[in-house]
Amino acid sequence: MIHVPRPAGSAPAVLTQVQAGPRETARAIEYYEKKTGKKPSFNVYSHDDVKNALGRLFNNKCAYCESRYAGTQPMAVEHWRPKNAVKLKDGTKQKPGYYWLAATWENLLPSCTDCNSERYHVVPPDMETQVLLGKQDRFPVADESKRHRSRTKPCEEIPLLLNPCLHNPEEHLEIVGEGDARGIVRPLSINGQPSEKALASIEVYALNRSNLVEERRARLLLIAEQIERVDRLFQKLDAAKTEQERESIEADIRIEWPRLERFAGADQPFAQMARQMIAPFKKKRTP
């Protein structure tokens, strides 16, 4: 997961046009607050213009797990604060949800099916037990008594989930790069304790589901191979005896180094993992 700032004024027009987003929000307010009208349906958030805008913002990657969904599945437009209901720790649902944010640009993120939906997964190293993971209607907060239940009152809640548009996930999460646990996401320490936002996000977004971990591991091997390839060139450069030999090796480095950095590009899957792997090598070897 990487930080993706949401540019001001980037909301698709369909969310702000009076006859679209605001009208849908007004109907929800009438039903839930004024107790009039029909139960609202939420449709504007799934408009193609919204999907396209989110796809551009996140380079057609899931906002949570950074996998590419474009080639294998349709995007799920995810409400960070759930619109219909909120699933609490005890499994019960609190209704309504954050209905006034259903058509709010800042509350929408692109997600893959497994991050967005509650499904059963196995999580390494225990490959026998299935666990129900995935966001769906979950939105844990630090203090349930301060959950934001009314749009007309100040918001005092403290969300426990990472939002890549609001937070820098790289300050909370790291991906294990070697050993038996490679590919596993784990929390970083904040003030001597594992990040609460990391712990909640890993569970709710199902970031350690087995199939996703395997995808990360495959990517890790590619990155490690390229690091080794570049490092061998630097070793040859250190041992070069003639200027002609040095120039030839430096030319190869100029080709291979950008290929390594490409793994960390914002449009690449698992860019946070790549940046984490490449950073120590860049400190050691700089062209």
C-alpha positions as CSV (number, residue, x, y, z in Angstrom):
1,M,0.0,0.0,0.0
2,I,1.4,3.4,-1.0
3,H,0.4,7.0,-0.3
4,V,-1.7,8.3,-3.1
5,P,-2.6,12.0,-2.5
6,R,-6.0,12.9,-3.9
7,P,-5.7,16.2,-5.9
8,A,-8.0,19.0,-4.9
9,G,-10.8,19.4,-7.4
10,S,-10.4,15.9,-8.9
11,A,-13.9,14.7,-8.1
12,P,-15.8,13.5,-11.2
13,A,-18.6,15.9,-12.1
14,V,-21.3,13.2,-11.6
15,L,-20.6,13.3,-7.9
16,T,-21.1,17.1,-7.7
17,Q,-23.8,17.8,-10.2
18,V,-27.0,18.8,-8.5
19,Q,-29.1,16.2,-10.3
20,A,-26.7,13.4,-9.5
21,G,-24.6,13.1,-6.3
22,P,-26.2,15.8,-4.3
23,R,-29.7,14.7,-5.1
24,E,-28.9,11.1,-4.1
25,T,-27.5,12.4,-0.8
26,A,-30.5,14.6,-0.2
27,R,-32.8,11.6,-0.6
28,A,-30.8,9.6,1.9
29,I,-30.9,12.5,4.4
30,E,-34.7,12.8,4.0
31,Y,-35.2,9.1,4.7
32,Y,-32.8,8.6,7.5
33,E,-33.1,12.0,9.3
34,K,-36.5,13.3,8.3
35,K,-38.1,9.9,8.1
36,T,-39.8,10.7,4.8
37,G,-39.6,9.3,1.3
38,K,-38.5,5.9,0.1
39,K,-35.5,4.0,1.3
40,P,-32.7,5.4,-0.8
41,S,-30.7,3.5,-3.4
42,F,-27.0,4.4,-3.9
43,N,-25.9,4.3,-7.6
44,V,-23.9,7.4,-8.4
45,Y,-20.7,6.1,-6.8
46,S,-20.6,3.2,-9.3
47,H,-20.9,5.5,-12.4
48,D,-18.3,4.8,-15.1
49,D,-16.8,8.3,-14.6
50,V,-16.1,7.6,-11.0
51,K,-14.5,4.2,-11.8
52,N,-12.4,5.8,-14.5
53,A,-11.2,8.5,-12.2
54,L,-10.3,6.1,-9.4
55,G,-8.5,3.9,-11.9
56,R,-6.4,6.8,-13.1
57,L,-5.7,7.9,-9.5
58,F,-4.5,4.5,-8.4
59,N,-3.1,3.3,-11.8
60,N,-5.7,0.5,-12.0
61,K,-4.5,-1.1,-8.7
62,C,-6.3,-2.0,-5.6
63,A,-5.9,0.9,-3.1
64,Y,-5.3,-1.7,-0.3
65,C,-3.2,-4.6,-1.5
66,E,-1.7,-2.9,-4.6
67,S,-2.5,-5.8,-6.9
68,R,-3.6,-5.0,-10.5
69,Y,-7.3,-5.8,-10.9
70,A,-7.7,-4.4,-14.4
71,G,-6.8,-7.6,-16.3
72,T,-8.7,-10.1,-14.1
73,Q,-11.7,-8.5,-12.5
74,P,-13.9,-5.4,-12.5
75,M,-13.1,-2.7,-10.0
76,A,-15.2,-2.6,-6.8
77,V,-15.8,1.0,-5.8
78,E,-15.2,0.8,-2.1
79,H,-16.7,3.1,0.5
80,W,-14.0,3.6,3.1
81,R,-16.7,4.6,5.6
82,P,-19.5,2.1,4.8
83,K,-22.7,3.6,3.4
84,N,-25.4,1.1,4.5
85,A,-24.3,-0.4,7.8
86,V,-21.2,-0.9,10.1
87,K,-20.2,-4.3,11.3
88,L,-19.1,-4.1,14.9
89,K,-16.6,-6.3,16.8
90,D,-19.3,-8.6,18.1
91,G,-20.5,-9.4,14.6
92,T,-23.7,-7.3,14.9
93,K,-24.5,-4.6,12.4
94,Q,-25.2,-1.0,13.2
95,K,-27.6,0.7,10.8
96,P,-27.6,3.1,9.0
97,G,-24.0,3.5,8.0
98,Y,-22.4,6.7,6.8
99,Y,-25.2,7.3,4.3
100,W,-24.3,11.0,3.8
101,L,-20.9,10.0,2.4
102,A,-22.2,7.5,-0.2
103,A,-21.5,9.9,-3.1
104,T,-18.6,11.7,-1.6
105,W,-15.4,11.6,-3.6
106,E,-13.1,11.5,-0.6
107,N,-14.8,8.4,0.7
108,L,-14.3,6.3,-2.4
109,L,-11.4,4.0,-3.2
110,P,-10.8,1.3,-5.9
111,S,-10.6,-2.2,-4.5
112,C,-10.2,-5.8,-5.7
113,T,-12.9,-8.3,-4.7
114,D,-10.9,-10.0,-2.0
115,C,-10.0,-6.8,-0.1
116,N,-13.5,-5.4,-0.5
117,S,-15.6,-8.4,0.3
118,E,-15.8,-10.7,3.3
119,R,-14.6,-14.2,2.2
120,Y,-12.9,-17.1,3.8
121,H,-9.1,-17.3,3.3
122,V,-6.2,-19.2,4.7
123,V,-3.3,-17.2,6.1
124,P,0.3,-18.4,6.2
125,P,1.8,-20.2,8.1
126,D,-1.5,-21.9,9.1
127,M,-2.7,-23.2,5.8
128,E,-5.4,-25.4,7.2
129,T,-7.7,-23.0,9.0
130,Q,-10.0,-20.7,7.0
131,V,-10.5,-17.2,8.4
132,L,-13.3,-14.8,7.5
133,L,-11.5,-11.7,6.2
134,G,-12.2,-8.7,4.0
135,K,-13.7,-5.2,4.5
136,Q,-17.3,-5.3,3.5
137,D,-19.1,-3.2,6.2
138,R,-16.2,-3.1,8.7
139,F,-14.8,0.2,9.9
140,P,-13.2,-0.1,13.3
141,V,-12.6,3.0,15.4
142,A,-10.5,3.5,18.5
143,D,-13.5,4.4,20.7
144,E,-16.9,3.1,19.7
145,S,-18.7,5.7,21.8
146,K,-17.2,8.4,19.5
147,R,-18.2,6.8,16.2
148,H,-19.5,9.5,13.9
149,R,-23.2,8.7,13.8
150,S,-24.6,12.1,12.6
151,R,-23.5,14.3,9.7
152,T,-24.6,17.4,11.7
153,K,-22.2,16.8,14.6
154,P,-18.4,17.2,14.7
155,C,-16.5,14.0,13.8
156,E,-14.6,12.8,16.9
157,E,-14.0,9.2,15.8
158,I,-10.4,7.9,15.2
159,P,-10.4,5.4,12.4
160,L,-8.2,2.4,12.8
161,L,-7.9,1.7,9.1
162,L,-5.3,3.1,6.8
163,N,-6.5,5.2,3.9
164,P,-3.8,5.6,1.3
165,C,-5.1,9.0,0.4
166,L,-5.0,10.2,4.0
167,H,-2.1,8.3,5.5
168,N,1.4,7.2,4.5
169,P,1.1,3.4,4.8
170,E,4.9,3.0,4.6
171,E,5.0,4.5,8.1
172,H,2.8,1.7,9.4
173,L,3.4,-1.4,7.3
174,E,6.4,-3.4,6.0
175,I,6.6,-6.5,3.9
176,V,9.0,-9.3,4.9
177,G,11.6,-9.7,2.1
178,E,13.3,-12.9,3.0
179,G,13.1,-16.1,5.0
180,D,10.0,-18.3,5.4
181,A,7.8,-15.3,6.1
182,R,8.7,-13.5,2.9
183,G,5.8,-11.8,1.3
184,I,4.0,-11.4,4.7
185,V,2.8,-7.9,5.7
186,R,3.5,-6.9,9.3
187,P,3.1,-3.8,11.4
188,L,5.9,-1.4,12.1
189,S,6.5,-0.2,15.6
190,I,5.2,3.3,16.7
191,N,6.3,4.5,20.1
192,G,7.4,1.0,20.9
193,Q,4.1,-0.7,20.0
194,P,2.9,-2.3,16.8
195,S,0.9,0.3,14.8
196,E,-2.8,-0.1,15.6
197,K,-3.7,1.1,12.1
198,A,-1.4,-1.6,10.6
199,L,-2.9,-4.4,12.8
200,A,-6.5,-3.5,11.9
201,S,-5.7,-2.9,8.2
202,I,-3.9,-6.2,7.8
203,E,-6.9,-8.1,9.1
204,V,-9.8,-6.0,7.6
205,Y,-8.2,-5.8,4.2
206,A,-7.1,-9.4,4.2
207,L,-3.6,-8.4,3.3
208,N,-2.0,-11.7,4.3
209,R,-4.4,-14.0,2.5
210,S,-2.4,-16.9,1.0
211,N,-2.9,-16.2,-2.7
212,L,-1.9,-12.6,-2.3
213,V,1.2,-13.6,-0.3
214,E,2.2,-15.9,-3.2
215,E,1.9,-13.1,-5.7
216,R,4.1,-10.9,-3.6
217,R,6.7,-13.7,-3.3
218,A,6.8,-14.1,-7.0
219,R,7.4,-10.4,-7.4
220,L,10.0,-10.5,-4.7
221,L,12.0,-13.0,-6.7
222,L,12.0,-10.8,-9.7
223,I,13.2,-7.8,-7.7
224,A,15.9,-9.8,-6.0
225,E,17.2,-11.1,-9.3
226,Q,17.4,-7.6,-10.7
227,I,19.2,-6.3,-7.6
228,E,21.7,-9.2,-7.9
229,R,22.2,-8.4,-11.6
230,V,23.0,-4.8,-10.9
231,D,25.2,-5.6,-8.0
232,R,27.3,-8.0,-10.1
233,L,27.8,-5.1,-12.6
234,F,29.0,-2.9,-9.7
235,Q,31.4,-5.6,-8.6
236,K,32.8,-5.9,-12.1
237,L,33.1,-2.1,-12.2
238,D,35.1,-2.2,-9.0
239,A,37.5,-4.8,-10.5
240,A,37.8,-3.1,-13.9
241,K,41.4,-2.5,-14.9
242,T,41.0,-0.3,-18.0
243,E,39.0,2.8,-18.9
244,Q,37.4,1.0,-21.8
245,E,36.3,-1.8,-19.6
246,R,34.8,0.7,-17.1
247,E,32.9,2.6,-19.8
248,S,31.4,-0.7,-21.1
249,I,30.2,-1.7,-17.6
250,E,28.9,1.7,-16.8
251,A,26.8,1.6,-20.0
252,D,25.3,-1.7,-18.8
253,I,24.5,-0.2,-15.4
254,R,22.7,2.7,-17.1
255,I,20.5,0.1,-18.7
256,E,19.9,-2.1,-15.7
257,W,19.5,0.5,-13.0
258,P,16.3,2.0,-14.4
259,R,14.9,-1.5,-14.8
260,L,15.4,-2.0,-11.1
261,E,13.8,1.3,-10.2
262,R,10.9,0.6,-12.4
263,F,9.7,-2.0,-9.9
264,A,9.1,0.8,-7.4
265,G,7.0,2.9,-9.8
266,A,3.6,4.0,-8.5
267,D,2.0,2.2,-11.4
268,Q,3.6,-1.1,-10.5
269,P,2.0,-3.9,-8.4
270,F,3.3,-4.0,-4.8
271,A,5.3,-0.8,-5.2
272,Q,5.7,-0.4,-1.4
273,M,7.4,-3.8,-1.2
274,A,9.7,-2.9,-4.1
275,R,10.7,0.4,-2.5
276,Q,11.4,-1.3,0.8
277,M,13.6,-3.8,-0.9
278,I,15.5,-1.4,-3.2
279,A,16.1,1.4,-0.7
280,P,19.0,-0.4,1.2
281,F,20.6,-1.4,-2.1
282,K,20.5,2.2,-3.3
283,K,22.3,3.4,-0.2
284,K,25.0,0.8,-1.0
285,R,25.2,1.3,-4.7
286,T,24.4,4.5,-6.5
287,P,25.3,4.9,-10.2
